[in-house]
Each structure stands twice: as structure tokens, then as C-alpha cells.
């Protein structure tokens, strides 16, 4: 039976101008390049300057995605921005991206699910497109996590970076099988009992401050490896596919050890895993589109490939989406 699918029309990404290497961090906190690489796989990350807000990064990534799709702002009728570091409490960063690309119609809103934000945003855009209410969506993951870090905490400040990535999704009719192009299925979860494992200790409704990131690293590692299995397996079950049929596994780029352990647990061959965390650190909701863009641009992800994206973030939230490119 034919059904509407959300196909990928274009992809783009953007990183700030300033690169911060592990060697640079050695001058700021008591750490070492070897320690960071051994525990995380991260070698460098990018840090936004005062002129590079989350919306600015998002606009750059959105413009790149539109150019890749061969489309203009007038062709888009929905913008969803996944971010935990908005420019303002309100208006939404999505509306600022909307304005930045020259779009004056349609709808735009932010979505907050921390590191799982991009997966949540893809799933949400897919629902809008499949409903028939909208034709094309710009899905953006953009973050300036450097703004909410404690730069004296060597256990967290070495992990994160800033950046943005974007996808253009378009509603098209498919045959209703797993051979269709587009988002084939998505699965989202959350469990608020784990708030204290990874959170920011501030907010306008509580402390009236921005706050800084707090994390129990060992606990997050344990849950990150254990929790993702259900949403990935549910995606395979819903589509009648398997890890063997998967062409690429593109997880949230938080930590190389988490990525490797998760792939092993799911029975996904390591050569199918896209890893870019070494180049930009953990960019939260921006990490998956940054990795997708890198793998598309270097020729790994090709038309027709079966691609799994998955993430886990503070809350905890976690989710997956299976996409036929």
C-alpha cells in the first residue's frame, strides 16, 4: 500500500571558526591529550565566539542544506530547530533561522531533547510531512554548548563543542515497503527519573540563571550503552530489516567508547559505524547531522543506503530513526 515518506533532499553543516585542540586544553585545565583521547576519542572541537550564536550557526547549516537540495527558502514551509542552547528564552531559535534564510511563511519552532534532539526533530518533521499539512521541512540541530560549560571542570569541559547541521526533508509518495526512500520509522523514549545524571543546574524558572552542565560520567556511559538497544531493535522490527542489512550506523557523537560498545551490543559491524567525534567533540543535537554531512560529502553514504541514526541525551531521552537515503 502506497504511503507518504519524508525523503532527504539536502544536507549541510557548519562549524565555528575557532578550533580548540586537546593541546590547547592542556593549558587551561589539568588534563592531557592522551587522557582525553583514551577515554573519549576526542582530539579537537570548535568553540563559537561572541558573534556566533546558535541561530547564526543554524542559519549557516540551513543555507548549506538548501543549496545541496537545490531549493530556496520559499520552498520550505516548516522549520524545526533542535537545541538546548537557544539564543534567547524566547523567541525560538527556529524563528531566527527562518528569518535568517529569508523565509516569511510557514511555521517554525524549537524542540528540546538535549543530545537526542535531532532524532526527535526528524521524527516530528516526519509526522508533519506524512500528515499532509506540510510539504518540505528544514530540520536543524544547532548548539553552543561552550556557553553552559564549567571551564574549570576537566571532566566535562573537554567533551563538548559547538556546531550545527541541517536536513531538508520532502514529502513524496512511496510504495510502503522498506525499499522506499525516506524516513521508514522512528522510535522515541524518555525517563525523567535520571535527571540528576546529566543536567544543567540553572534555568529561568528555577535559579533565574543559565547554569552550567553537570554530569555523572560513569552512570551516563552505562545507561547510554544499555538504553539505545530497544529503539534500534524496534526500528528493525517495524521495518523487517536487520543489522546485517544496515549500510551505515550514525549515532550521537558523544564518546568513541560509547559508540563502539553500542554497535557491538547491537551486532552492527564496526566498519558500518560513522565516527566524527574526534573532529568536533560532543555537539549535542548537532552531532548527528554533522556526522551525516561528513559521511555524505566524503562518499560513504550513497543514494539508496539504509542509515540508522540514534542518540541518548539528558533527561534521559533516547531515540532512533531508520532512513533510506
N, C-alpha and C positions, 0 to 999 in steps of 0.2 A: 504494500500500500504506500503510495507516494506521501511524502511529508516534507514540510519546510525545514531546511537546515541553515545554520549560520556558518557560512563558509569564510575562510580567511582571504581577504582581498589584498591586504598590505600589512607591513610590519616596519617599525622603526624604533630607534633608541637614542638616548643622549646621556653623556656623562659630563660632569663639571670640568672646568679647565684644570683645576689643581689636583695633582696626583700625590697621595701620601703613601710612601712605602713603609715596609717594616723597619728599615734602617732609619727612616725619619722618626718613627715611633720610639725607637731606642733612645732618642734624645729627649723624649717627653715623659716617658714613664719607665719603670723598672721592668723591662721585657727584652726579648731578643728575637731576631729574625727566625732563628732555629726553633725557638719555643712556639712562636705563632704558627709557623708552617707545620710543625709536628702535630699540633693539636687541632688546627683548623684548615690547613691547606691554603690559607690566605697569604698572598705576597704583597698586594697593594690594594688601595681603594681610592676613590675620588671624593673630595670634600668641596661642597659648594661655598662660594664666597658670599658676601652680604648681598650682592646684586642677583645672585642665582637662587631665587625662591623655588619652592616646589612647583608652583604654576609655570614658572619660566622653563624649568626642566621638562615639565609635561608638555608645554607648547612645542618645544624643540622636537621631542619624540613624536608628538602627534603630526607635526608637519612632515617629518621623515616618513611616517606610516602612510600619510595621504599621498605623498609623492610616489612611494613604492606601489600604491594601489592605482595610481593614475587618476586620482579623484581630487575634487575640490571640497572646501568646507560646505558649500551649498548642497553637496551630495549626501551629507551626514545629517541624520535627524535625532541622534541620541549620543550623548557623551557621558560616560561613567568613569570617574576617577577613583581608583583605589589608593588611599593614602592614610597614614597615621600622623602625618606632619603637615597639615594644611597651612596655607599662608595665614589664614585668619580663622577665628572660631566660626564666623560666617562673614561674607558669603562663601559658598563652596568653592573649592579649588577647581572643580569641573566647570563652573560658570566662567571662571577666569581663563581657563583653557579655551572654552567656547569662544569667548571674546578675542583671545589671542590669535586664533586661527581664522577669525573673520566670520564666524557663524552667528547669525542673529535669529535663528528659528529653532524649532525642536525643543528638546529637554536636556538638562544637564544636572547631574547630582554626584555627590561623593559617596563612597562606600568604605566602611572601616572594619576590616577584619585582620588588621596587622599584616603579618607575613603571608597570610592566606588571602589577602585582599584581592589580588589579581585573579585567582581562581574563582572567588566569589563574584567578581565583576564580570568575568567571562560567562559564568553560569546565569547571572542576572540578565546580561545583554541578550543571551541566547533565548531566554524566556520572552523578552520583549519582541525579538525578531520573529520567533516562531508563532507568537500570538497574532501577528499581522498588524500590530499597532505601529511598528516602525520598520524601516527598510534597511538602513545601514547604521551601525553603531561604531563609535570610536571608544575603545576600551583602553584606559591609560593606568599604568602603575607608576606613581611618582613619589619620591621620598627625599627628605633632607634630614636623615636620622642624626647627622652630626650635631644638629641643634638640640637634641634631647639626650646627649651622652654626658656622663661624668668623665671628663678628660683626665681625672686623677685615678680612675678605677681601671687598672690594667687588665682586669678580667673581661671588661665589656667594651672599652673604647677601641680595642684592636680589631673588633669583629665587624664593625658596621661602616657603611659608606653611603654616598648619595648617588642618585641617578634616576632615570625614567625610561620607560618603554611603552609602546603602544601597538595595538592591533586594530585593523579595520575589519569588522565583520559585516557580512551582507546576507540577507535572506534570499535563498534560492531553493527551488524545489528539487528534492532528491527522491530516490526510489524507495527509501525507507529501510535500507539494509546497511550493514557495517561497511560496505564498499562506497557509500556516499561520501562526498567531500563534506567537511564542516564538523561542527561540534556534534559528536554522536551521543554523548551522555555526560552528565556531571553529577557529582555527589558531594554534599556539604555536611559538615558536622561542627558541633561546638559543645563545650562543657565548662561552664563558668566556675566550677569548683577549684580550678587550677590557677586562678588569677594571681596568686602570690608567687608563682614560679617564674613569671615573666610579665612585667608591667612597668608603667611609668608612674612615679609617686606624686603626681600632680594633675590638676585639671581645673577648669573654671568653676565647676560645680562642687568641688571639694576644697582644695587648697588655694584656689584662685591664682595658682601659678602654673607654669608649664610642667615643671618637674623634670626628673631625669630617669633614664632606664635602669631597672633593677632586674637581675636575673639569677636564678639558681641553675648554673650551667649543667651540672651533672643530672639534675632532675629533668631539665629540658631535653637533654640528649636521650635519656631513657624513654621519655614519652614520644619524642619525635620519631624514633625508630619503631616504637610499638604501635602508635596510633594510626599511621598512614596506611597500614596494610588493608584495613577494612574498606576504605574508599576506593583504593586501587582495584581490589578484588571485586568490589561491587560494580566497577566500571567494566571489567572484563565479563562479568556475569550478565550485565544488562545488554551487552553487545554481542555476546557469543564469541568473543576474541580471547586471546591468551597472551602471556608474557612472551612466548615464542614468536607470535605474530607482530609484536610491537617493533617498530623501527627505531624510535627514539623515546627515551625517558628523560624528561626535563623537569627535575624537581626544584623546589625553592633552594636557592644557593645560600645556605646558612653556614655549612661546615662540611668539609670534604668527608670526614669520617661518618657523619650522619648520612650523607648521600650514598656512600659506598655500602654502609650497613643496611640501609633501606632497600637498595637494589638487590643485595644478597638475600634479604628476607623475603622479597617478592619473587625471587627466581628470575630476575632480569639480568642479562649478561652485561658485564661492565663496559664492553665496547659499545653498547647502545645508550650509555649514560652521558648526557651533556653536562660538563662541569666548567663553569666560568667563575666560580667563587674566588679562585686565585687572582683573578684580574680586577674584581671590583668589590670583594667582600660581600657581606650581607646587606643588601639594599632593600630588605623587607618586600613590600608589594611590587617593587620594580625589578626584583631579581629574576623572575621567570621570563618576562618579556625581554630583558637584556640577554638572557641565555638563548631564547628562541631566535632573537635577531642575529646573534653571533653565529648560531648554527645554520640559519637560513643563508646568511651572507657568505659563509665560507663553503657552502655547497653540501653540507651534511644533510639538512632537511630539504627534501625534494618534493615536488608535487606528487600527491598520492600516498605519501608516507603516513603511517599511523603513529601519532605522537601523544604521549601521556604527560600531562602536567599535574603536579601535586605539591601541596605545601601544608605546613603546620605553623601556627602563629600564636601569639599571646591570647590568653582567654580561658582555655585553649580553643582555637578554631583549627579546623583542618578540612581538606577537600581535594577533589581530583576532577579533571575533565579530560576526556578522550577525544582527540581531534584528528580527522583525516585531512591532511594538508592539501 
